[in-house]
Amino acid sequence: MTGPAVPTPSALAALHPLPLDAVRFDPSGLLGGWQQRNVDATLPHVIEQLSVYGNLDNLRRITGDTDAEFKGMWFADTDVYKTLEAMAWSGTYPEFLTDIAALLEKAQEPDGYLDSYYQVERRDQQWSDLGFSHEMYIAGHLIQAAVAAARGAGAPQLVAVARRFADLLVRRFGADGADVIDGHPEVETALVELYRLTGEVAYLNLARRFLELRGHGMLGDGRFGPRYWQDHAPLLAADEATGHAVRQVYLLAGAVDVAVETQDTTLLAAAERLWDSALASKTYLTGGQGSRHKDEGFGDPYELPPDRAYAETCAAIGSFQLAWRLLLATGRSSYADEMERLLYNGIAASTALDGRAFFYSNPLQLRTGHDGSHEDTPSQRLTWYSCACCPPNLARLMASLHAYAATTTSAGLQIHLYGAGTVTAGAHSVDVQTSYPWDETITIKVLSAGDGPWTLSLRVPSWCQDARLTVNGSLIRAGAQSGYLPISRTWKAGDVVTLTLAMPPQLVAAHPRVDAVRGSVALTRGPIVYCLEHADVPASLAGVAFEDLSIDVGSPIGLGTGIAPVTLLPTLRPRTAESDLLYRPLAPGGAEGPGATVPAIPYFLWANREAGPMRVWIPFS
């Protein structure tokens, strides 16, 4: 069994994913705990909501098993498919998986078409509005669920359904068919994975054709112009990430998959160029992407307002999956670094501690008096959304999270994400003990070594300026490192490797062109971004408006505990306003009051207490 993205042996790939069962996270660790919460709480909750909000009945309408009205978004089928994928990767709810597969087989039309909205509600409009219909997007998620069912659950029932839909796409839109693309990229990466599963080259060719057709304006202007759906310039010519953030990262994931399978280095370079443009000036400190609510899209370079951050959860998940594909293709540690940043911040913040409430957008600031009455900008996580793409997307990522932790090459084993558990690559097996990211130390014990020498490579994140590596207590390397630390030797069972990644608290400033946070700093420690939350403001600062607190950058930042295993303890001071006027003549700054130490909590834990203001970027005097 293999995981979500598995390049063929002949592909252009520097690293190779491990079998799905090769990594097992310990539920007592943070990553393993998230996976356990996903099984115990998130998945049951999502399944319940699919019934409550009509997603399953939408499909039963096709078969005549209910006469209920269509409910939800016109692409609501995808919530079902992402949930099926989560079940397959986690090995849970096999009866539900089988039952829904049978329902889909019954609902599918003879030619392979399957879309509950367009089969009943708009039957005469099939394939008529590809800019917004999401018909291929739906097919993509069905295909990914089928691949997961075959690989993860050993249950290939869905594959026949997915292949019939994919074959329909090939007949209608292949080389001899119509020149069209879907407004929401996603089917491209799914088709490549179906090719990898089945060996049917027609699926790979269709994915490549969709990529080549995009960028020629065939979707028209729509509401937001062709940049919205990345149809303004061919992939090879586009110079920056733009438009709807989720669509952009899904498109790039498909481009990397096609480039890897066709060994197209030019296409791979284009995907890297666009990804680099996003990271250079269009990505939040948390890894979130998308600064505009109106089109859920990337803004201009350096347009990164914290309080108006859209930073959609699905965009963070798509970015994580894209970074994984780029890591496999190139072996560059920077992609694993970005996966880590996204995982612990932009993705983790989306889910409540109980696993049953979620953020769709992820702001980096919530102001005092914020009106959180609308689901577009809530003050706390919601149990579901009218457009519920994010919760089942989170479920499928968490279910497959262990598949992203490590890779292999002919030389040995590479570990990218650190979590307590075991990792096995052929004859090589290691036990990982760590409280990372709270603790600086990762201890790796060799359980089985096989014959002959091999290389264990450990990632040193770019944020770490002081790494220390020992083998059986002997110092191997110390000081500033970057990328991976390879250790090549003839290993023996019982050998112990200790990697210490120094993670002192740090103050981070944004590029001066990020006007929205000029004069502010953020707090980080290791991979974790921290924030201030109103619940932690001490009594000594009672009566001071949350927005009038500033950080004393000259005071040391201590470590403490509380809602998280590690909190940061900066000193804050109230700023005295010269006037209550919204705008006033410039005058020397007001005097500051006495300071107080205020806990800063990991950003991903905010909004788990009573509603109130929060900020990542803190003004300094």
Secondary structure as GFF3:
##gff-version 3
##sequence-region A 1 621
A	DSSP	beta_strand	16	17	.	.	.	ID=ss1
A	DSSP	three_ten_helix	20	22	.	.	.	ID=ss2
A	DSSP	beta_strand	23	25	.	.	.	ID=ss3
A	DSSP	alpha_helix	30	37	.	.	.	ID=ss4
A	DSSP	pi_helix	38	42	.	.	.	ID=ss5
A	DSSP	alpha_helix	43	52	.	.	.	ID=ss6
A	DSSP	alpha_helix	55	63	.	.	.	ID=ss7
A	DSSP	alpha_helix	77	90	.	.	.	ID=ss8
A	DSSP	alpha_helix	94	107	.	.	.	ID=ss9
A	DSSP	alpha_helix	116	116	.	.	.	ID=ss10
A	DSSP	pi_helix	117	121	.	.	.	ID=ss11
A	DSSP	three_ten_helix	123	125	.	.	.	ID=ss12
A	DSSP	alpha_helix	135	151	.	.	.	ID=ss13
A	DSSP	alpha_helix	157	173	.	.	.	ID=ss14
A	DSSP	alpha_helix	187	198	.	.	.	ID=ss15
A	DSSP	alpha_helix	201	213	.	.	.	ID=ss16
A	DSSP	three_ten_helix	226	229	.	.	.	ID=ss17
A	DSSP	alpha_helix	245	262	.	.	.	ID=ss18
A	DSSP	alpha_helix	265	281	.	.	.	ID=ss19
A	DSSP	alpha_helix	313	330	.	.	.	ID=ss20
A	DSSP	alpha_helix	333	341	.	.	.	ID=ss21
A	DSSP	pi_helix	342	347	.	.	.	ID=ss22
A	DSSP	three_ten_helix	348	350	.	.	.	ID=ss23
A	DSSP	beta_strand	365	366	.	.	.	ID=ss24
A	DSSP	alpha_helix	390	399	.	.	.	ID=ss25
A	DSSP	three_ten_helix	401	404	.	.	.	ID=ss26
A	DSSP	beta_strand	406	409	.	.	.	ID=ss27
A	DSSP	beta_strand	412	415	.	.	.	ID=ss28
A	DSSP	beta_strand	421	425	.	.	.	ID=ss29
A	DSSP	beta_strand	428	434	.	.	.	ID=ss30
A	DSSP	beta_strand	441	448	.	.	.	ID=ss31
A	DSSP	beta_strand	454	460	.	.	.	ID=ss32
A	DSSP	beta_strand	467	471	.	.	.	ID=ss33
A	DSSP	beta_strand	474	479	.	.	.	ID=ss34
A	DSSP	beta_strand	483	489	.	.	.	ID=ss35
A	DSSP	beta_strand	496	501	.	.	.	ID=ss36
A	DSSP	beta_strand	506	508	.	.	.	ID=ss37
A	DSSP	three_ten_helix	515	517	.	.	.	ID=ss38
A	DSSP	beta_strand	520	525	.	.	.	ID=ss39
A	DSSP	beta_strand	528	533	.	.	.	ID=ss40
A	DSSP	three_ten_helix	534	536	.	.	.	ID=ss41
A	DSSP	three_ten_helix	539	541	.	.	.	ID=ss42
A	DSSP	three_ten_helix	546	548	.	.	.	ID=ss43
A	DSSP	beta_strand	549	551	.	.	.	ID=ss44
A	DSSP	beta_strand	558	560	.	.	.	ID=ss45
A	DSSP	beta_strand	567	569	.	.	.	ID=ss46
A	DSSP	beta_strand	571	574	.	.	.	ID=ss47
A	DSSP	beta_strand	596	597	.	.	.	ID=ss48
A	DSSP	beta_strand	601	602	.	.	.	ID=ss49
A	DSSP	three_ten_helix	603	605	.	.	.	ID=ss50
A	DSSP	beta_strand	614	615	.	.	.	ID=ss51
A	DSSP	beta_strand	618	619	.	.	.	ID=ss52
###
